[in-house]
Amino acid sequence: MDIRHTTVKGVKSDVKKYIEFANNHKGISGKRKLAVITSKPRHVVFFTFLNMFPSRLPQTMKLFSSIEAAMFWLGGPLELDEVKCCLDNLKDKVRTCLTESLD
């Protein structure tokens, strides 16, 4: 999960609501490794809160400041250029969806 260019405005109560939502929707919260690529201290605070609640998500989550470190931890078979390309494509799709929803 690359959140380096996002603004996290959640507070502790929002984290609890997110955990409840995710646990009730198993399709998005299955057991897996989750590498979160961050760039701001506020990101770290939000994801630290996720691990503080007794009813936690089933993911093993770690925070990273680079794609390279995240890929090493995940043990992914993809080349770094392929990962960056995938992330760029996802960002373009989000921009397209946001633009279309404003029309």
MMTF fields as JSON, N, C-alpha, C and O atoms, coordinates in Angstrom:
{
  "mmtfVersion": "1.0.0",
  "mmtfProducer": "UNKNOWN",
  "numBonds": 411,
  "numAtoms": 412,
  "numGroups": 103,
  "numChains": 1,
  "numModels": 1,
  "chainsPerModel": [1],
  "groupsPerChain": [103],
  "chainIdList": ["A"],
  "bondAtomList": [4, 2, 8, 6, 12, 10, 16, 14, 20, 18, 24, 22, 28, 26, 32, 30, 36, 34, 40, 38, 44, 42, 48, 46, 52, 50, 56, 54, 60, 58, 64, 62, 68, 66, 72, 70, 76, 74, 80, 78, 84, 82, 88, 86, 92, 90, 96, 94, 100, 98, 104, 102, 108, 106, 112, 110, 116, 114, 120, 118, 124, 122, 128, 126, 132, 130, 136, 134, 140, 138, 144, 142, 148, 146, 152, 150, 156, 154, 160, 158, 164, 162, 168, 166, 172, 170, 176, 174, 180, 178, 184, 182, 188, 186, 192, 190, 196, 194, 200, 198, 204, 202, 208, 206, 212, 210, 216, 214, 220, 218, 224, 222, 228, 226, 232, 230, 236, 234, 240, 238, 244, 242, 248, 246, 252, 250, 256, 254, 260, 258, 264, 262, 268, 266, 272, 270, 276, 274, 280, 278, 284, 282, 288, 286, 292, 290, 296, 294, 300, 298, 304, 302, 308, 306, 312, 310, 316, 314, 320, 318, 324, 322, 328, 326, 332, 330, 336, 334, 340, 338, 344, 342, 348, 346, 352, 350, 356, 354, 360, 358, 364, 362, 368, 366, 372, 370, 376, 374, 380, 378, 384, 382, 388, 386, 392, 390, 396, 394, 400, 398, 404, 402, 408, 406],
  "bondOrderList": [1, 1, 1, 1, 1, 1, 1, 1, 1, 1, 1, 1, 1, 1, 1, 1, 1, 1, 1, 1, 1, 1, 1, 1, 1, 1, 1, 1, 1, 1, 1, 1, 1, 1, 1, 1, 1, 1, 1, 1, 1, 1, 1, 1, 1, 1, 1, 1, 1, 1, 1, 1, 1, 1, 1, 1, 1, 1, 1, 1, 1, 1, 1, 1, 1, 1, 1, 1, 1, 1, 1, 1, 1, 1, 1, 1, 1, 1, 1, 1, 1, 1, 1, 1, 1, 1, 1, 1, 1, 1, 1, 1, 1, 1, 1, 1, 1, 1, 1, 1, 1, 1],
  "groupList": [{"groupName": "MET", "atomNameList": ["N", "CA", "C", "O"], "elementList": ["N", "C", "C", "O"], "formalChargeList": [0, 0, 0, 0], "bondAtomList": [1, 0, 2, 1, 3, 2], "bondOrderList": [1, 1, 2], "singleLetterCode": "M", "chemCompType": "L-PEPTIDE LINKING"}, {"groupName": "ASP", "atomNameList": ["N", "CA", "C", "O"], "elementList": ["N", "C", "C", "O"], "formalChargeList": [0, 0, 0, 0], "bondAtomList": [1, 0, 2, 1, 3, 2], "bondOrderList": [1, 1, 2], "singleLetterCode": "D", "chemCompType": "L-PEPTIDE LINKING"}, {"groupName": "ILE", "atomNameList": ["N", "CA", "C", "O"], "elementList": ["N", "C", "C", "O"], "formalChargeList": [0, 0, 0, 0], "bondAtomList": [1, 0, 2, 1, 3, 2], "bondOrderList": [1, 1, 2], "singleLetterCode": "I", "chemCompType": "L-PEPTIDE LINKING"}, {"groupName": "ARG", "atomNameList": ["N", "CA", "C", "O"], "elementList": ["N", "C", "C", "O"], "formalChargeList": [0, 0, 0, 0], "bondAtomList": [1, 0, 2, 1, 3, 2], "bondOrderList": [1, 1, 2], "singleLetterCode": "R", "chemCompType": "L-PEPTIDE LINKING"}, {"groupName": "HIS", "atomNameList": ["N", "CA", "C", "O"], "elementList": ["N", "C", "C", "O"], "formalChargeList": [0, 0, 0, 0], "bondAtomList": [1, 0, 2, 1, 3, 2], "bondOrderList": [1, 1, 2], "singleLetterCode": "H", "chemCompType": "L-PEPTIDE LINKING"}, {"groupName": "THR", "atomNameList": ["N", "CA", "C", "O"], "elementList": ["N", "C", "C", "O"], "formalChargeList": [0, 0, 0, 0], "bondAtomList": [1, 0, 2, 1, 3, 2], "bondOrderList": [1, 1, 2], "singleLetterCode": "T", "chemCompType": "L-PEPTIDE LINKING"}, {"groupName": "VAL", "atomNameList": ["N", "CA", "C", "O"], "elementList": ["N", "C", "C", "O"], "formalChargeList": [0, 0, 0, 0], "bondAtomList": [1, 0, 2, 1, 3, 2], "bondOrderList": [1, 1, 2], "singleLetterCode": "V", "chemCompType": "L-PEPTIDE LINKING"}, {"groupName": "LYS", "atomNameList": ["N", "CA", "C", "O"], "elementList": ["N", "C", "C", "O"], "formalChargeList": [0, 0, 0, 0], "bondAtomList": [1, 0, 2, 1, 3, 2], "bondOrderList": [1, 1, 2], "singleLetterCode": "K", "chemCompType": "L-PEPTIDE LINKING"}, {"groupName": "GLY", "atomNameList": ["N", "CA", "C", "O"], "elementList": ["N", "C", "C", "O"], "formalChargeList": [0, 0, 0, 0], "bondAtomList": [1, 0, 2, 1, 3, 2], "bondOrderList": [1, 1, 2], "singleLetterCode": "G", "chemCompType": "PEPTIDE LINKING"}, {"groupName": "SER", "atomNameList": ["N", "CA", "C", "O"], "elementList": ["N", "C", "C", "O"], "formalChargeList": [0, 0, 0, 0], "bondAtomList": [1, 0, 2, 1, 3, 2], "bondOrderList": [1, 1, 2], "singleLetterCode": "S", "chemCompType": "L-PEPTIDE LINKING"}, {"groupName": "TYR", "atomNameList": ["N", "CA", "C", "O"], "elementList": ["N", "C", "C", "O"], "formalChargeList": [0, 0, 0, 0], "bondAtomList": [1, 0, 2, 1, 3, 2], "bondOrderList": [1, 1, 2], "singleLetterCode": "Y", "chemCompType": "L-PEPTIDE LINKING"}, {"groupName": "GLU", "atomNameList": ["N", "CA", "C", "O"], "elementList": ["N", "C", "C", "O"], "formalChargeList": [0, 0, 0, 0], "bondAtomList": [1, 0, 2, 1, 3, 2], "bondOrderList": [1, 1, 2], "singleLetterCode": "E", "chemCompType": "L-PEPTIDE LINKING"}, {"groupName": "PHE", "atomNameList": ["N", "CA", "C", "O"], "elementList": ["N", "C", "C", "O"], "formalChargeList": [0, 0, 0, 0], "bondAtomList": [1, 0, 2, 1, 3, 2], "bondOrderList": [1, 1, 2], "singleLetterCode": "F", "chemCompType": "L-PEPTIDE LINKING"}, {"groupName": "ALA", "atomNameList": ["N", "CA", "C", "O"], "elementList": ["N", "C", "C", "O"], "formalChargeList": [0, 0, 0, 0], "bondAtomList": [1, 0, 2, 1, 3, 2], "bondOrderList": [1, 1, 2], "singleLetterCode": "A", "chemCompType": "L-PEPTIDE LINKING"}, {"groupName": "ASN", "atomNameList": ["N", "CA", "C", "O"], "elementList": ["N", "C", "C", "O"], "formalChargeList": [0, 0, 0, 0], "bondAtomList": [1, 0, 2, 1, 3, 2], "bondOrderList": [1, 1, 2], "singleLetterCode": "N", "chemCompType": "L-PEPTIDE LINKING"}, {"groupName": "LEU", "atomNameList": ["N", "CA", "C", "O"], "elementList": ["N", "C", "C", "O"], "formalChargeList": [0, 0, 0, 0], "bondAtomList": [1, 0, 2, 1, 3, 2], "bondOrderList": [1, 1, 2], "singleLetterCode": "L", "chemCompType": "L-PEPTIDE LINKING"}, {"groupName": "PRO", "atomNameList": ["N", "CA", "C", "O"], "elementList": ["N", "C", "C", "O"], "formalChargeList": [0, 0, 0, 0], "bondAtomList": [1, 0, 2, 1, 3, 2], "bondOrderList": [1, 1, 2], "singleLetterCode": "P", "chemCompType": "L-PEPTIDE LINKING"}, {"groupName": "GLN", "atomNameList": ["N", "CA", "C", "O"], "elementList": ["N", "C", "C", "O"], "formalChargeList": [0, 0, 0, 0], "bondAtomList": [1, 0, 2, 1, 3, 2], "bondOrderList": [1, 1, 2], "singleLetterCode": "Q", "chemCompType": "L-PEPTIDE LINKING"}, {"groupName": "TRP", "atomNameList": ["N", "CA", "C", "O"], "elementList": ["N", "C", "C", "O"], "formalChargeList": [0, 0, 0, 0], "bondAtomList": [1, 0, 2, 1, 3, 2], "bondOrderList": [1, 1, 2], "singleLetterCode": "W", "chemCompType": "L-PEPTIDE LINKING"}, {"groupName": "CYS", "atomNameList": ["N", "CA", "C", "O"], "elementList": ["N", "C", "C", "O"], "formalChargeList": [0, 0, 0, 0], "bondAtomList": [1, 0, 2, 1, 3, 2], "bondOrderList": [1, 1, 2], "singleLetterCode": "C", "chemCompType": "L-PEPTIDE LINKING"}],
  "groupTypeList": [0, 1, 2, 3, 4, 5, 5, 6, 7, 8, 6, 7, 9, 1, 6, 7, 7, 10, 2, 11, 12, 13, 14, 14, 4, 7, 8, 2, 9, 8, 7, 3, 7, 15, 13, 6, 2, 5, 9, 7, 16, 3, 4, 6, 6, 12, 12, 5, 12, 15, 14, 0, 12, 16, 9, 3, 15, 16, 17, 5, 0, 7, 15, 12, 9, 9, 2, 11, 13, 13, 0, 12, 18, 15, 8, 8, 16, 15, 11, 15, 1, 11, 6, 7, 19, 19, 15, 1, 14, 15, 7, 1, 7, 6, 3, 5, 19, 15, 5, 11, 9, 15, 1],
  "groupIdList": [1, 2, 3, 4, 5, 6, 7, 8, 9, 10, 11, 12, 13, 14, 15, 16, 17, 18, 19, 20, 21, 22, 23, 24, 25, 26, 27, 28, 29, 30, 31, 32, 33, 34, 35, 36, 37, 38, 39, 40, 41, 42, 43, 44, 45, 46, 47, 48, 49, 50, 51, 52, 53, 54, 55, 56, 57, 58, 59, 60, 61, 62, 63, 64, 65, 66, 67, 68, 69, 70, 71, 72, 73, 74, 75, 76, 77, 78, 79, 80, 81, 82, 83, 84, 85, 86, 87, 88, 89, 90, 91, 92, 93, 94, 95, 96, 97, 98, 99, 100, 101, 102, 103],
  "secStructList": [7, 5, 7, 6, 6, 7, 7, 7, 7, 7, 7, 2, 2, 2, 2, 2, 2, 2, 2, 2, 2, 2, 2, 2, 7, 6, 6, 6, 1, 7, 1, 7, 3, 3, 3, 3, 3, 7, 7, 1, 2, 2, 2, 2, 2, 2, 2, 2, 2, 2, 6, 6, 1, 1, 1, 7, 7, 1, 1, 3, 3, 3, 3, 3, 1, 1, 2, 2, 2, 2, 2, 2, 2, 2, 6, 7, 7, 1, 7, 2, 2, 2, 2, 2, 2, 2, 2, 2, 2, 2, 2, 2, 2, 2, 2, 2, 2, 2, 2, 2, 2, 2, 7],
  "xCoordList": [0.855, 0.0, 0.909, 1.68, 0.818, 1.646, 0.8, -0.068, 1.058, 0.283, 1.155, 0.798, 2.287, 3.227, 2.627, 3.028, 1.688, 1.13, -0.317, -1.112, -0.648, -2.002, -1.978, -0.933, -3.141, -3.296, -4.187, -5.352, -3.642, -4.399, -4.913, -4.139, -6.245, -6.843, -7.552, -8.215, -7.418, -8.108, -7.65, -6.498, -8.569, -8.265, -8.545, -8.987, -8.296, -8.413, -9.785, -9.86, -10.863, -12.201, -12.378, -13.071, -11.751, -11.824, -11.097, -11.531, -10.005, -9.248, -10.106, -10.159, -10.772, -11.643, -12.763, -13.065, -13.379, -14.441, -13.905, -14.577, -12.689, -12.096, -11.85, -12.134, -11.328, -11.075, -12.371, -12.417, -13.423, -14.727, -15.233, -15.711, -15.13, -15.576, -14.798, -15.389, -13.475, -12.636, -12.878, -12.905, -13.052, -13.302, -14.662, -14.857, -15.602, -16.928, -16.963, -17.96, -15.906, -15.809, -14.542, -13.516, -14.634, -13.459, -12.736, -11.551, -13.412, -12.779, -11.66, -10.761, -11.702, -10.654, -9.716, -8.735, -10.003, -9.162, -8.647, -8.46, -8.417, -7.937, -6.542, -5.833, -6.164, -4.849, -3.773, -3.768, -2.854, -1.777, -0.762, -0.982, 0.343, 1.341, 0.974, 0.61, 1.075, 0.742, 1.905, 2.203, 2.558, 3.65, 3.064, 2.477, 3.22, 2.694, 3.871, 4.749, 3.885, 4.972, 4.513, 3.546, 5.22, 4.808, 5.869, 7.006, 5.469, 6.434, 6.219, 6.992, 5.174, 4.846, 4.649, 4.14, 5.042, 4.845, 3.383, 3.111, 2.45, 1.023, 0.6, -0.27, 1.208, 0.928, 1.305, 0.551, 2.475, 2.971, 2.02, 1.726, 1.542, 0.625, -0.65, -1.098, -1.238, -2.483, -2.297, -3.111, -1.23, -1.035, -0.577, -0.782, 0.034, 0.362, -0.927, -1.055, -1.887, -3.197, -3.87, -4.504, -3.74, -4.359, -3.896, -4.671, -2.656, -2.108, -2.353, -2.025, -2.921, -3.131, -4.457, -4.602, -5.417, -6.739, -6.764, -6.108, -7.52, -7.61, -8.184, -7.732, -9.173, -9.722, -8.967, -9.343, -7.902, -7.025, -7.369, -8.148, -6.766, -6.915, -6.038, -5.027, -6.412, -5.627, -4.319, -3.587, -4.013, -2.785, -1.568, -1.667, -0.42, 0.859, 1.333, 1.661, 1.366, 1.613, 2.934, 3.252, 3.7, 4.934, 4.98, 4.476, 5.586, 5.723, 7.116, 8.109, 7.166, 8.429, 8.449, 7.405, 9.661, 9.79, 10.235, 10.399, 10.433, 10.82, 10.184, 9.906, 9.967, 9.421, 10.404, 10.001, 11.688, 12.702, 12.647, 12.685, 12.558, 12.507, 11.225, 11.249, 10.118, 8.846, 8.903, 8.462, 9.433, 9.525, 10.452, 10.18, 11.532, 12.451, 11.726, 11.864, 10.951, 10.218, 9.136, 8.937, 8.442, 7.39, 7.959, 7.283, 9.207, 9.807, 9.199, 9.195, 8.68, 7.981, 8.871, 10.03, 8.339, 9.114, 9.199, 9.955, 8.434, 8.414, 9.683, 10.28, 10.071, 11.186, 10.708, 9.53, 11.616, 11.265, 10.624, 9.684, 11.109, 10.521, 9.067, 8.229, 8.768, 7.388, 6.485, 5.344, 6.991, 6.212, 5.919, 4.781, 6.931, 6.732, 5.735, 4.91, 5.807, 4.866, 3.438, 2.51, 3.258, 1.932, 1.385, 0.217, 2.224, 1.789, 1.407, 0.413, 2.189, 1.878, 0.547, -0.255, 0.313, -0.952, -2.138, -3.177, -1.99, -3.068, -3.349, -4.508, -2.298, -2.472, -3.193, -4.049, -2.849, -3.526, -5.004, -5.85, -5.316, -6.718, -7.5, -8.659, -6.885, -7.552, -7.834, -8.928, -6.853, -7.061, -8.214, -9.044, -8.261, -9.327, -10.679, -11.633, -10.778, -12.037, -12.472, -13.652, -11.525, -11.869, -12.334, -13.298, -11.668, -12.034, -13.434, -14.243, -13.723, -15.038, -16.135, -17.243, -15.852, -16.885, -17.194, -18.264, -16.262, -16.511, -17.301, -17.87, -17.343, -18.081, -19.571, -20.319],
  "yCoordList": [-1.154, 0.0, 1.226, 1.434, 2.017, 3.22, 4.427, 4.85, 4.976, 6.135, 7.378, 8.317, 7.386, 8.501, 9.835, 10.87, 9.842, 11.099, 11.289, 11.912, 10.742, 10.89, 11.721, 11.912, 12.202, 12.919, 12.075, 11.835, 11.633, 10.837, 11.782, 12.434, 11.846, 12.756, 11.987, 12.588, 10.68, 9.853, 10.096, 10.449, 9.901, 9.966, 8.591, 7.69, 8.426, 7.116, 6.478, 5.278, 7.246, 6.684, 6.216, 5.23, 6.922, 6.512, 5.189, 4.363, 4.993, 3.752, 2.589, 1.548, 2.762, 1.696, 1.374, 0.202, 2.394, 2.177, 1.439, 0.559, 1.796, 1.129, -0.351, -1.204, -0.659, -2.052, -2.846, -3.965, -2.279, -2.949, -3.18, -4.268, -2.166, -2.29, -3.384, -4.252, -3.339, -4.305, -5.729, -6.662, -5.906, -7.246, -7.786, -9.0, -6.901, -7.327, -7.558, -8.06, -7.203, -7.383, -8.184, -7.628, -9.483, -10.363, -10.293, -10.616, -9.887, -9.792, -8.764, -8.87, -7.771, -6.752, -6.884, -6.146, -7.805, -7.881, -9.29, -9.668, -10.06, -11.423, -11.475, -10.471, -12.672, -12.871, -12.76, -13.522, -11.797, -11.571, -10.601, -10.001, -10.462, -9.462, -8.152, -8.138, -7.071, -5.757, -4.81, -4.455, -4.406, -3.433, -2.065, -1.857, -1.136, 0.22, 1.154, 1.268, 1.824, 2.747, 4.148, 4.665, 4.757, 6.038, 7.11, 6.814, 8.357, 9.455, 10.52, 11.474, 10.365, 11.396, 10.776, 9.661, 11.48, 10.956, 10.625, 9.68, 11.386, 11.138, 9.761, 9.117, 9.312, 7.969, 6.921, 5.983, 7.097, 6.138, 6.085, 5.003, 7.232, 7.29, 6.509, 5.713, 6.724, 6.044, 4.532, 3.816, 4.041, 2.597, 2.01, 0.823, 2.817, 2.352, 2.148, 1.173, 3.065, 2.903, 1.604, 0.933, 1.244, 0.007, -1.207, -2.138, -1.206, -2.345, -2.28, -3.229, -1.185, -1.03, -1.607, -1.905, -1.768, -2.217, -3.723, -4.478, -4.157, -5.604, -6.374, -7.481, -5.8, -6.447, -5.901, -4.891, -6.595, -6.123, -6.785, -7.736, -6.255, -6.842, -8.082, -8.18, -9.038, -10.272, -10.127, -11.107, -8.953, -8.759, -8.61, -8.112, -9.06, -8.735, -7.487, -7.535, -6.366, -5.08, -4.481, -4.497, -3.952, -3.233, -1.957, -1.907, -0.928, 0.363, 0.498, 0.084, 1.095, 1.297, 2.691, 3.289, 3.197, 4.501, 4.369, 5.379, 3.137, 2.953, 1.689, 0.726, 1.725, 0.555, -0.61, -1.759, -0.304, -1.35, -2.137, -3.368, -1.436, -2.1, -2.927, -4.037, -2.38, -3.107, -4.387, -5.441, -4.303, -5.481, -6.532, -7.727, -6.111, -7.061, -7.826, -9.045, -7.116, -7.751, -8.693, -9.785, -8.258, -9.096, -10.315, -11.332, -10.199, -11.309, -11.468, -12.558, -10.358, -10.393, -10.747, -10.335, -11.504, -11.896, -10.816, -10.96, -9.737, -8.695, -7.86, -7.641, -7.41, -6.471, -5.105, -4.771, -4.328, -3.023, -2.12, -1.392, -2.149, -1.335, -1.726, -0.866, -3.034, -3.494, -2.994, -2.603, -3.007, -2.525, -1.039, -0.607, -0.264, 1.181, 1.445, 2.353, 0.658, 0.803, 0.511, 1.239, -0.541, -0.883, 0.234, 0.607, 0.759, 1.852, 3.09, 3.747, 3.41, 4.559, 4.351, 5.279, 3.134, 2.838, 2.988, 3.521, 2.519, 2.659, 4.126, 4.526, 4.929, 6.363, 7.039, 7.897, 6.655, 7.218, 6.85, 7.68, 5.613, 5.176, 5.946, 6.297, 6.21, 6.986, 8.392, 8.916, 9.009, 10.358, 10.368, 11.277, 9.355, 9.262, 9.125, 9.801, 8.263, 8.072, 9.345, 9.694, 10.05, 11.292, 12.346, 13.062, 12.455, 13.421, 13.12, 14.032, 11.85, 11.463, 11.723, 12.106, 11.524, 11.741, 13.217, 13.565, 14.096, 15.542, 16.085, 17.173, 15.336, 15.809, 15.705, 16.062],
  "zCoordList": [0.0, 0.0, 0.0, 0.937, -1.029, -1.148, -0.771, -1.535, 0.408, 0.867, 0.999, 1.71, 0.32, 0.449, 0.043, 0.575, -0.877, -1.378, -0.944, -1.647, 0.226, 0.745, 2.018, 2.64, 2.382, 3.632, 4.529, 4.213, 5.635, 6.597, 7.668, 8.368, 7.783, 8.759, 9.867, 10.713, 9.869, 10.849, 12.268, 12.523, 13.174, 14.598, 15.185, 14.472, 16.453, 17.09, 16.861, 16.599, 16.952, 16.738, 15.292, 15.042, 14.331, 12.93, 12.712, 11.91, 13.417, 13.299, 13.768, 13.114, 14.892, 15.427, 14.443, 14.215, 13.86, 12.867, 11.648, 11.109, 11.207, 10.052, 10.346, 9.504, 11.521, 11.893, 11.902, 11.389, 12.48, 12.508, 11.086, 10.765, 10.237, 8.849, 8.126, 7.485, 8.23, 7.52, 8.009, 7.206, 9.307, 9.836, 9.421, 9.371, 9.124, 8.65, 7.142, 6.622, 6.44, 4.996, 4.697, 4.305, 4.889, 4.82, 3.475, 3.404, 2.426, 1.119, 1.069, 0.234, 1.95, 1.958, 3.142, 3.244, 4.028, 5.227, 5.5, 6.656, 4.458, 4.646, 5.234, 5.295, 5.666, 6.267, 5.192, 4.225, 5.371, 4.41, 4.993, 6.045, 4.294, 4.665, 3.973, 2.797, 4.708, 4.163, 4.405, 5.546, 3.327, 3.406, 3.104, 2.042, 4.031, 3.875, 3.661, 4.517, 2.51, 2.183, 2.55, 1.992, 3.499, 4.063, 3.825, 3.457, 4.043, 3.934, 5.003, 5.093, 5.812, 6.794, 8.177, 8.286, 9.222, 10.575, 10.887, 11.627, 10.335, 10.598, 10.075, 10.661, 8.983, 8.468, 9.511, 9.773, 10.096, 11.085, 12.279, 12.788, 12.725, 13.863, 13.554, 14.379, 12.377, 12.011, 12.036, 12.621, 11.405, 11.333, 12.666, 12.921, 13.505, 14.859, 15.644, 16.384, 15.488, 16.128, 15.687, 16.501, 14.41, 13.929, 14.716, 14.933, 15.14, 15.873, 17.373, 18.085, 17.872, 19.307, 19.787, 20.973, 18.901, 19.315, 19.547, 18.829, 20.549, 20.811, 19.62, 19.326, 18.935, 17.739, 16.537, 15.943, 16.204, 15.143, 13.819, 13.753, 12.777, 11.454, 11.351, 12.047, 10.488, 10.389, 9.61, 9.466, 9.114, 8.354, 9.275, 10.396, 8.761, 9.374, 8.648, 7.462, 9.369, 8.725, 9.196, 10.385, 8.237, 8.56, 7.741, 6.619, 8.31, 7.639, 7.047, 7.645, 5.842, 5.14, 4.532, 4.276, 4.306, 3.662, 2.209, 1.524, 1.726, 0.327, -0.247, 0.467, -1.547, -2.249, -2.144, -1.968, -2.253, -2.209, -0.903, -0.914, 0.211, 1.518, 1.66, 2.19, 1.185, 1.257, 0.426, 0.883, -0.771, -1.639, -1.046, -1.163, -0.416, 0.213, 1.315, 1.417, 2.145, 3.234, 2.704, 3.235, 1.655, 1.071, 0.35, 0.199, -0.092, -0.823, -2.198, -2.771, -2.726, -4.006, -5.18, -5.233, -6.116, -7.289, -8.363, -9.324, -8.212, -9.231, -9.2, -8.146, -10.356, -10.45, -9.966, -10.094, -9.416, -8.868, -9.915, -9.598, -11.157, -12.22, -12.472, -12.744, -12.381, -12.578, -11.453, -11.696, -10.241, -9.095, -9.258, -9.079, -9.593, -9.787, -10.905, -10.801, -11.974, -13.089, -12.617, -12.97, -11.829, -11.303, -10.42, -10.534, -9.546, -8.669, -9.475, -9.168, -10.503, -11.357, -12.083, -12.191, -12.579, -13.253, -12.314, -12.704, -11.075, -10.103, -9.804, -9.692, -9.675, -9.419, -10.578, -10.361, -11.817, -12.987, -12.995, -13.328, -12.631, -12.592, -11.533, -11.757, -10.389, -9.345, -9.84, -9.633, -10.494, -11.029, -12.033, -12.022, -12.899, -13.896, -13.214, -13.599, -12.209, -11.489, -10.793, -10.818, -10.167, -9.482, -10.468, -10.197, -11.606, -12.617, -13.154, -13.32, -13.423, -13.95, -12.925, -13.301, -11.64, -10.623, -10.426, -9.927, -10.815, -10.693, -11.861, -11.776, -12.955, -14.143, -13.979, -14.889]
}
